[in-house]
Amino acid sequence: MAKTPRNTIPTSTTRPSGATTTLRPVGAQTPATTKTTKQPTREQIAQRAHELWVKNGCKHGQDEQNWLEAERQLKAEMSR
């Protein structure tokens, strides 16, 4: 059996079928334990963009800016 380098732990084992051992640094998160960032839904962004549109005087031609600002605001709120 191959020697495991320091500061790594095996995440899988070598099998007779020839599967390889994958190593990851000690303390590194596995994909199952990584933090998932919640994303706003399309409906939430649309509602916030509409609120921004109304707040800014219902100016036409600002739809993209309102959408991007709404998305930015919601992501910031959800990351707290």
Buried (B, 14 or more C-beta within 10 A) or exposed (E): EEEEEEEBEEEEEEEEEEEEBEBEEEEEEEEEEEEEEEEBEEEBBBBBBBEBBEEEEEEEEBEEBBBEBBBEBBBEEEEE
